[in-house]
Structure formats: structure tokens, C-alpha cells
Amino acid sequence: MASVSRWSSAILATLFLSLAAVATADTAPASPSATLSAEESCGKCHFDNSPNAVSGKTIESKYWKRSDHKRNDVECLSCHYEHGGSAGMFRKKSPDLCIGCHKEIAKKGDYLHAPIAGGACLTCHNPHGTSARHQLVKNVSTSCVACHSPKVAKFTLAHKGIDVSTSNCVECHSAHSRNRTAKRIKPRQHMPFKSGQCGTCHKPGSSELAKPEKDLCAICHKDVVGSPEKAGHAHAAVTEGMCTQCHSPHASDAPKGLYKDKQIANSCFLCHTGVEDEVNSKYKHEPARDLNCLTCHKGHSSTQKTLLVKDSIELCKGCHKPHAHPFGKLANGKVVIDPTTNDMLTCASCHTPHGSNHNKLTHLDKNAELCTMCHKV
């Protein structure tokens, strides 16, 4: 009888443990890798605003969100091993890791900047983003003078005795590489700079301008600076005489002396910070994602609001098929009105042109709030 009781108890215990295992399997949370992205998993310990942040091994999330790496969908595991490898936590040693993507930085036969040649990219850059441009660990002039002392006679002579210790060195110089004959001076040079006529723009022996910037630029560039407001809408940088906000007065890699060419938005974001926030959203408009503002906007002036290259509806129709929802001016001549603004209903009434956290780049959830803004239910 006792043996039967012990046998029954064993069966019950086994059944209980089996049920418990099933319940645990049904209710236990899945592993982080199954439910979170690599960034979310890593960020639980390595973002500075995480409650579980590991002291001394964090990155500043606000700068990461604005970094070129984040904007180009570079994942943590693009550069790092999650558990370590032959190069530590990195998939390759520097500079091979960086040049694997940034192939334009160093070409065979070029004169290389010493940190690049020595594989020390992180001497100047923080791959996770910083408050400085180009993800520099410090601003440009501070980064450069750490190695290139402006007190050295050769340095002073090269700059005609002018104090450039606080200047933006990359207005003239390539920070990474250049062919040997160019001495790392960028190829597209402003004519006074190219001919060594510094006095055309500057007071003798000084970095101070001979005239206010707007007046100075207008001497040669009257067509742009003279009266941009005649077009109807002018860029504030032009009307306020801030030409060098977008253009280098000395040398550049890009046409027209722009600081950036295909990624001109990096210059635009210095003023248009709200647009940068939109571009960092979950869903991105292609021109904004590629940082080419000039696909849709003019740089100086336009007959259209927000300096668009053409009427906003016609601009959108250049890439996107017309929507079934009525908008703009109809065939019968009637204009569809946006009741929230009392202006014409355009593509931008429902869609943001830069980026959104909602699919189809809508301002709000297209299955609910977006429609009820106009259509009361």
C-alpha cells in the first residue's frame, strides 16, 4: 500500500512540474535578441539615459541620434562584436574598420593626414556623435592646434602672419587626404584665395574683413546678394549677409564653394535644427535621408514659400503619383480647402516632407487622428 502511495505521489509531482514548465514557457519573456533591435539591446546598458547605464561605458544618446552613423542606419553590430573578438569589441582594427565604409578618405598614393596614416581615426572623431560638427571630439580649431601649433614659425609664415588659431581649418584644408602636390589644400578655391590676394577681402595683416560680409560678397556676386527678395522669398542667410554659413570663402571640395555637396544638409542643420529632428524620425523622405536639401529647395531665393524649387504639389508629383484624396485645384476650378488652416489643401497638409514616426510620412496616425483633424465623427 505504501509503495502505491509513493508511486502516486511521484506521478503527481511529475505532472505538476510538467505543467509548471509549460506555464513558464508560455509566460516568460523572450530573449532580448528576439524582441529588441541591437541598438535597443545595447542601449539598455550603454545609453547615458538608461536606468541600467554602465558607468564609464556609455554614449550620449542625444548626440547618437544626430550622428551620421545613426542617420545612415549603422547598427551597433556593424562595428562591434556583442561578446568580443580578435580586435576586442571591434570587428576590425582601426583604420580598416572605418575605411571599410569611408573609402573616400584614403586613396592609394595620396598624402595622408598623420592620424589617418597611423590608424588613429578616434584621435579626432567620436563615432557615436558629439556636439561638434563632423562628430569631432572637439571643435575644428581646437582639434587641429592640439598637434599643429600656430606658434611655430613655418606655420605663421604659411598663413602670412595672420593669427588663425581660432579659425575653421577645414575651410582651406582637407582633414584626411589630398594628392601630394596640393599640400592638402582643397581643390575648388575662391579666386582671391587662389591668387594669394587676401587683401581683397581682409584688412592688411588681419583676419578681420575689410567690409561687412554682405557688402563684401555683393562686390562680385551682385546677382545673388544684390536683391534676392525680388523673387518673392529670400533665404535669411542671404538677406542677413551670412554667406559663409553655407559657402567657404577660401577652399572647398564641393561646387560653388559649398561646405558640403551631396550632404549639404549638414550645413543647413546648423540653423534648421527642427528639420534635423524630423530627418531623425523613424520614416525618412529620400531627399532628406540623403541630406540633399537642394532636391526640393533653392539656396538663395524662390518664388515659392520655404524656397521650394517649384509649386509644392507639382514638386511632389514629380516623384509621387497623385493621391485619390482630392487636393489642390480641381479640374472644375474649385480649390480644396484645408479646414485647419483655411489655405489650399496640399500634400504637406497630411504629409511631412522630411521625416515622421508614422508610415507614409503622415503628420499623425493615418488610421485615426490624421483624418479626424478635418472629418469630424
N, C-alpha and C positions, 0 to 999 in steps of 0.2 A: 504493500500500500504506500509506504514511504517513497519507494522508487518511482511509482506512478506520479506522486505529488511533485517529486523533484523534476520528472520529465515534463509535466505540465508547466511548471514554473519556467523551465528553460525555453519551452515553446513560446510562452507569453513574453518573456524577456526579449527573445529574438524578434518577435513580431513588433514589439514596442520600438526597438532600435531601428528596425526597417522603416517604420512609419516616420520616426524622427528624422531619419536620413532623407526621406522623400520630402518632408516638410521643409527641411533645411535647404535642400536643392531648389525648391520652388520659391523660397522667400529670401535667400541670401543674395546680396548684391553681386552683380557681375564684376569681373576684374576691371580695373581702370582702363586697361587697353581696349576692352570691348565696348566701353561706354563713353570714353573721353578721347579727344584728339591728343596728339603728342604734346601740343602746346599746353592744353589744359592739364594733362597729367604732370608735366614738368613744372608748370606754373604753381601747382599746389605747394611746392617746396621752394621754387626759385624766383617767384614774383615777390617784390618787396611788399605788396599789399595783401599777401596771403596770410591768413592766421597761422599757417604752419611754416612760414618762411624760415629757411635755414640761415642763421646769422653768418654774414661774411660770404655767402654764396648766392646772392640774389641779384636780379637785374631790375631796373626801374621800369615798371610796366607802362607808364605814360610815355616814355621815350621809345620803348619797344614798339608800341602801337603806331608810332610815326616813322619808324625806321624803314630804310629801303628794303631790308630783308623781309620784314613783315608785309610791306606793301606788295612785294613780289612773291608772296606765298612761300617763302623759305621756311621750312619746318625746323624745329629743334634738331630732329634726327637727320637733317640734311648735312649737318656739320658734326654732330655729337653721336657717340655711342651711348645707349642708355646705361650700359654696365661697364664700359671701359674697353680698351683695345690696345694695340701696339703703340699708338700715339697718345696714350692716356685716354681722356674722354673724347678726343677728336678723331674723326675718320681718317684724316691725313695730317701730316705735319705742315706747318706754315713754311713757305708761302704756297705750297702745292694746293692746300685746302682752299685758299682764297682765289688763286689764279685758275682753279678748276672752273669757276664761273666767270670771274672777271678777266677774261682772256685778253681784253684790250689794254690791260695795264702794263704788261711787259711783253715786248716782241723781240725776237732774235735780232741782235745787232744794235739794239737801242742802248742809249746811255741811261742807266737805271739810277734812280734815287737810292741812296745807301740803305735805308730801311727795307726797300723792296729787294735789292740785291742780297741783303742779309736775311731775308725771310722774316722780317720783323714788322709785319703789317700792323700789329697791335700797338706798336710804338706810337702811332698817330691815330688809329681808329679804334672805336669800340663797336663790335659787330651787332650789339644789342641796342644801339641808339643812344644819343646824348642830346643835350640842349643845343649843341653847336651844329652848324651846317656840316654836311658830308660825314656825319657820325664821328667827328673828330673828338678826341678826348679833351681837347681844349680848343679855343678859337684859333683861327688860322695863324695870326701873327705870333701868338704865344707858343703855339706848337713849333713854328719854324725857328724862332730865335733861341729855342732851347738848344739847338745844335749850331745854327748859323748866327754867330754873334755879330750884331751890327757895329760893334766897336773895332772890328778887325779892319785894317787899312784897305785891304783888297776889296772888302765888302763895301766900304764907304766910297771908294773910287768908282766901282761899278755902278753906283747909284748917284753919281755926280755930286757927292757931298750932302745929299738930301737925307734927312732922318726918315727912314721907312720902318722903324722898329715897331710901329703900331699899324702898319699898312696891311692890306689884304694881299699877301704874296702871290696867291694863285690868280690875281688879275693879270699877271705877266708870265708866271712860271707854271709849267706842268709839274704837278706834285709827284708823278710816278715815273714817267719815262719820256724820252724825246730822242730824235736822231742826233748824233754827236755834234753835227755842225751847228745845230740850233741853240746849243747851250741851255736846253730846257726852257727856252722862250716859246710861248705858244705861237702858232703859225699865222693866225688872222690878226694882223696888227693895225691899230689905229694909225693913220698916216703921220701925225705929229710924233708919235712914239717911235714908229719905224724909222723915221728920218732923224731921230735924236733931237727934235725941236721941242723940248719940254716947255720952253718959254712961250709957246703958242697958247698954252692953257694955264701954266703956272707962273706965279711970281718968281723972279730970278732967285735961284738957290733955295727955293722953298717948295714944299708940297701944297702950299695954300694956292687956291685957284685965283686967277687974275680977275675974274668976274664971277657973279653968281652963276651957278651951274646952268640954269635955263638960258640965260643970256649968252653964255659961252657956247653952248651947243647950237643955239639958233644962228650963230655966225655962218656955219656950214650947212646945218640941217634945217633950213627955214621951212621946207615942205612938211616936215613932221612937227616941229616945235612951234612954228610961227603962229598958226591959228587953228588948232585941231578941233576947237568947239564948232567950227563951221559945218562939220559933218553932222552935228546934232548931239553926239555923245562922245566925250573925251575921257581917256584914261587919266585918273587922278595923278599918276606918276608923271604924266606929260604936263598937265596944267600946273602942277606944283613944282616942276623943274627937278624931278628926281630921276633923270635919265639913267644914271649909274646904278639905280636899283635893279635894272634889268640888263644893261649893257656895260661891258668892261671898257673903260676909257683907254686901256693900254693894249691888251692882247687877249685872244680867246681861241678856243678850239672850234667854236660854232660860227655860222654865218652871221653877219651884221653885228659882230661883237657881243652876241648874247652870251650870258654866263653858261646857259645850257641850250642844247639844240633839241633833241628828241624828248628830253625830260625837262623841258622848260618850266614845268610846274614847280620844280624845286626852288626857282626864283620867285614864282608867283605866290607860293605858300608863305613867303616872308611877310606878306601883307594879308593875304586871303586865308587866314587860319581856319575860319569856319568851313571853307571849301575843303581844306585838308582833312578836317574831321569827317566830312561826308565821303571823301575818297577812301578813308579807312574803314568804311562800313562793310558789312558782310557781302553785299552785292555791289559791283562797280560797273559804271558805264565805261566802255572800252577806251575812248579817248582819255578819260580821267585816269583809268587804271594805268594807261601807258604814259601818263604825265605829259600829254601833249595838248595843252590848253588851246593852242592856235588852230586845232582842227575845227573848233567851233567859235572861237573868239578872235577878234583883231587886237593887235597890241597897242595901238595908239588912239584910234578914233573910229567911229562907225555911225551909220545912220540908224542903227538898231540899239535898243536898250541892252545893257550888260555887254556892250561891244560885240554882239554876235556878228558873224560874217554875212548873214542874211536873215530874213524873216524867220522867226523861231519854228513855225510849222513847216515851212519849206526846207529848213535846215534838217529837221528830224526826218522828213520824208525822203531825204537823200539817202538814208540808210535803212529806215524802218517803213514797212508797209502801213498804209493808213488804217486806223482803228475803226471798228464797227460803231463805236460810240460817236455820235455827232459832235463836231467841234469846229472852231474857226468860222469861216464864212461859207454858208451853204450855197448850193447851185442856184437857189431862188433868190439869192442876195441877202437873206436873213443872216444875222450874226448870232451864234450860240453864246449865251452869257453865262459866266461862272457866278452863281449867286453869292458865293463867299467873298468875291472881290468887286462884283459888278463890272468886270472887264471881260474881254473875249475869252472864251474857254480855249486854252491851248494845251499842247502836250504837257507842258510844265505845270498845268493845273492839277494833274494827277501824278505825274512822274517827276522825280528829281533828276536833273541832268548829270549829276556827279556820282552819287552812290546812295544806297539805302540799306537798311536792315530788313526790308521787305522785298520779296521776289518781284520781278518786273520793275524794279526801281520805283515803286509807288511810295507816296508820302506816308500812307497808312496801310493797314491790312486791307487788301483788295477784296476780301470776302465779307467785310463788315464796315468798319469806320470810314473807309475811303468813300463808299457810296452814300452813306447816310449824312455826309457833310452837305450834300446837295438834295438828296432824295429822302425826305422825311418819311418815317414809317411809324 
